[in-house]
Amino acid sequence: MALFFTLMGVFGFYYVVVDKGALSGLTIRKAELNQHIHFFNKTFHFFNLLNEKEKRRFVVRVILIRRKKHFNISPEINTETKEVELLVSAAFAQITFGFRDFQLNKFKGIIIYPNSFYSKLANGHVKGLTVGTGFIYFSWEDFIEGYVHDDDKINLAIHEMAHALYIDRFHKYENLEWNAWVEIAGKVFQQIKEDQNHIYFRKYALHNINEFWAVSVEYFFEDPINFELEYRALYKATSKLLNQDMSKRKTILKYVN
């Protein structure tokens, strides 16, 4: 929950923000807030599904997340450093938007390569990687591709953030909502593996239950209406776990437009 107070400063209007989830305060000029809103309106599909109050909260969270993370960006990436950091921070804010505590504090380091990279851990080239030591690795080419095509059910950023969320919140902790998700997802997972004619979830989801979780979160954000129609119980469990309802958001947007 974010509380906004507007003050008149020497250089113009300021928003003084206290976000209880961040356990931190932030003062931001209205002009800067509006610049961020303009940037995300043009670049981030999820942002355009939010109302005006939610957009301000999203921007504040992005700024706070960006301050807490350490970015190691390849010099081969042509995109401006600030833009890279804002978009990666926005991916964090997107997946944790339903939580008051949104930082995913176990993950401090973000390493970004220009494209796919070799991983000793995976023993091969990968597009992204999330490790429990607190690092997330991205191929920038594939990160951007995931947001350029926002309805193809493939989004590298969301996929890796889903793994990070699991490690930060659910791994090694007794979480009733996670256990409920696993119970429902396990049945769907097994059904799909046994159904040779299954066409909805892509094959990579069947690698194991952790990958099924990450792919499910991709589908939740990119194809929520069909996800709910095809697998209502799994969609509802995912929605409850993330404390978001993307099907409802996209349905409202459809009727508004």
C-alpha positions in Angstrom: 0.0 0.0 0.0 1.5 3.3 -1.0 0.5 6.6 0.5 1.1 9.8 -1.5 1.4 13.3 -0.1 1.9 16.3 -2.5 4.1 19.2 -1.3 5.1 22.4 -2.9 8.9 22.5 -3.0 11.3 25.2 -4.2 11.6 23.5 -7.6 7.9 22.4 -8.0 5.6 19.8 -6.8 6.9 16.7 -5.1 5.3 13.4 -4.2 6.4 12.2 -0.7 5.8 8.5 -0.8 5.6 6.0 2.1 5.2 2.5 0.8 4.6 0.1 3.7 5.6 -2.9 1.6 9.0 -1.4 0.9 9.5 -0.3 4.5 11.1 2.8 3.1 10.3 6.4 2.2 10.9 8.1 -1.1 10.6 11.7 -2.3 10.1 12.1 -6.0 9.4 15.2 -8.2 6.1 15.1 -10.0 8.0 15.8 -13.3 10.1 12.7 -12.7 7.1 10.6 -11.8 5.4 11.8 -15.0 8.5 11.0 -17.1 8.5 7.4 -15.8 4.7 7.1 -16.5 5.3 8.3 -20.0 8.2 5.8 -20.5 6.2 2.8 -19.3 3.1 3.8 -21.2 5.2 3.4 -24.4 7.2 0.3 -23.4 5.4 -1.9 -20.9 2.1 -3.6 -21.7 1.3 -4.6 -18.1 1.6 -0.9 -17.1 -1.3 0.0 -19.5 -3.6 -2.4 -17.7 -3.3 -0.4 -14.5 -5.4 2.5 -13.3 -3.8 5.8 -12.6 -3.3 5.2 -8.9 -1.8 1.8 -9.6 0.5 3.3 -12.2 1.9 5.7 -9.6 2.4 2.8 -7.2 4.1 0.8 -9.9 6.5 3.6 -10.8 7.5 4.1 -7.1 8.1 0.4 -6.7 10.3 0.4 -9.9 12.4 3.2 -8.5 12.8 1.5 -5.1 13.7 -1.9 -6.8 16.2 -0.2 -9.1 17.9 1.3 -6.0 18.3 -2.0 -4.3 19.6 -4.1 -7.2 23.1 -4.3 -8.6 23.2 -4.4 -12.4 26.0 -5.8 -14.4 25.2 -4.9 -18.0 27.4 -6.0 -20.9 29.0 -3.1 -22.8 27.9 -4.8 -26.0 24.3 -3.8 -25.3 23.3 -0.7 -27.2 20.3 0.2 -25.1 20.8 3.1 -22.7 21.8 1.7 -19.2 19.0 3.6 -17.4 16.4 2.1 -19.8 17.8 -1.4 -19.2 17.6 -1.0 -15.5 14.1 0.5 -15.6 12.7 -2.4 -17.7 14.3 -5.1 -15.5 13.1 -3.4 -12.4 9.6 -3.2 -14.0 9.7 -7.0 -14.5 10.3 -7.4 -10.7 7.4 -4.9 -10.0 5.1 -6.8 -12.4 5.4 -10.2 -10.9 5.2 -8.9 -7.3 2.6 -6.2 -7.8 0.1 -8.1 -5.7 2.4 -8.2 -2.7 3.1 -5.5 -0.1 6.6 -6.8 0.2 7.7 -6.6 -3.4 11.5 -6.5 -3.4 12.6 -10.2 -3.7 15.4 -9.4 -1.4 17.3 -12.6 -1.9 18.2 -11.4 -5.4 20.6 -8.5 -5.5 22.6 -9.1 -8.7 21.3 -8.8 -12.2 23.7 -9.9 -15.0 22.7 -9.0 -18.5 24.3 -10.4 -21.7 23.5 -9.2 -25.2 22.1 -12.6 -26.3 22.2 -16.3 -25.2 25.3 -17.2 -23.1 27.1 -20.2 -21.9 26.3 -21.5 -18.4 28.5 -24.0 -16.6 25.6 -24.8 -14.3 23.4 -25.7 -17.3 26.3 -27.1 -19.3 25.2 -25.2 -22.4 23.9 -22.0 -23.8 20.9 -20.5 -22.1 18.7 -17.3 -22.5 18.2 -16.8 -18.8 19.1 -18.3 -15.5 18.0 -17.8 -11.9 20.2 -19.2 -9.1 19.6 -19.5 -5.4 22.8 -17.6 -4.5 21.0 -14.4 -5.4 21.7 -13.8 -9.1 19.5 -13.6 -12.2 21.0 -13.7 -15.7 19.3 -12.5 -18.8 19.9 -12.4 -22.5 18.8 -8.8 -23.4 17.8 -9.8 -26.9 15.3 -12.4 -25.5 14.3 -10.2 -22.6 13.1 -7.5 -25.0 11.5 -10.1 -27.4 9.3 -11.2 -24.5 7.8 -7.8 -24.2 7.6 -6.9 -27.9 5.3 -9.9 -28.4 3.1 -9.7 -25.3 0.6 -12.3 -26.1 2.6 -15.3 -27.4 3.0 -16.9 -24.0 6.7 -16.6 -24.1 8.4 -14.1 -21.8 11.9 -14.7 -20.5 11.7 -12.0 -17.8 8.5 -13.3 -16.3 9.8 -16.9 -16.5 13.0 -16.1 -14.6 11.1 -13.8 -12.1 8.8 -16.7 -11.4 11.8 -18.8 -10.4 13.1 -16.0 -8.3 9.7 -15.6 -6.6 9.7 -19.3 -5.8 13.2 -19.2 -4.3 12.5 -16.0 -2.3 9.0 -16.8 -1.0 8.1 -20.5 -1.3 11.3 -22.6 -1.2 12.1 -24.0 2.3 9.0 -22.3 3.8 5.7 -23.8 4.7 3.2 -21.9 2.5 -0.3 -23.2 2.3 -1.1 -21.4 -0.9 2.0 -22.8 -2.6 1.1 -26.3 -1.4 -2.4 -25.8 -2.8 -1.0 -24.7 -6.1 1.3 -27.7 -6.2 -1.6 -30.1 -5.5 -3.6 -28.7 -8.4 -0.7 -28.2 -10.7 0.6 -31.7 -10.1 -2.6 -33.2 -11.4 -2.6 -31.0 -14.5 1.0 -31.7 -15.1 0.5 -35.5 -15.0 -2.6 -35.2 -17.2 -0.7 -33.2 -19.8 2.2 -35.6 -19.8 -0.2 -38.5 -20.5 -2.1 -36.7 -23.2 -0.2 -36.9 -26.5 -2.7 -34.5 -28.2 -2.2 -31.7 -25.7 -1.6 -28.4 -27.4 -2.0 -25.6 -24.9 1.1 -25.6 -22.7 4.4 -25.7 -24.6 6.6 -28.8 -24.1 9.2 -27.1 -22.0 6.6 -26.8 -19.2 6.8 -30.5 -18.8 10.4 -30.6 -17.9 9.6 -30.6 -14.2 7.1 -29.0 -11.8 9.4 -25.9 -11.3 9.4 -25.2 -15.0 5.7 -25.9 -15.1 5.3 -23.2 -12.5 7.4 -20.7 -14.4 5.7 -21.4 -17.7 2.3 -21.1 -16.0 3.2 -17.7 -14.7 4.1 -16.7 -18.3 0.7 -17.8 -19.5 -1.0 -16.1 -16.6 0.4 -12.7 -17.7 0.3 -13.2 -21.4 -2.8 -15.3 -22.1 -4.9 -15.1 -18.9 -8.4 -15.3 -20.4 -7.6 -18.5 -22.4 -5.7 -19.9 -19.4 -8.7 -19.5 -17.2 -11.0 -21.1 -19.8 -8.7 -24.1 -20.3 -7.6 -24.7 -16.7 -9.8 -22.8 -14.4 -8.6 -24.4 -11.1 -4.9 -23.9 -12.0 -5.5 -20.3 -13.1 -7.3 -19.6 -9.8 -4.6 -21.1 -7.8 -1.9 -19.1 -9.7 -4.0 -16.0 -9.3 -4.3 -16.5 -5.5 -0.6 -17.2 -5.2 0.3 -14.0 -7.1 -2.5 -12.0 -5.6 -3.4 -10.7 -9.0 -6.2 -11.5 -11.5 -4.9 -10.9 -15.0 -8.0 -12.4 -16.7 -10.2 -9.8 -15.0 -7.8 -7.0 -15.9 -7.7 -7.9 -19.6 -11.5 -8.5 -19.7 -12.1 -5.0 -18.3 -9.7 -3.5 -20.8 -11.4 -5.3 -23.7 -14.8 -3.9 -22.8 -13.4 -0.4 -22.1 -11.8 -0.3 -25.5 
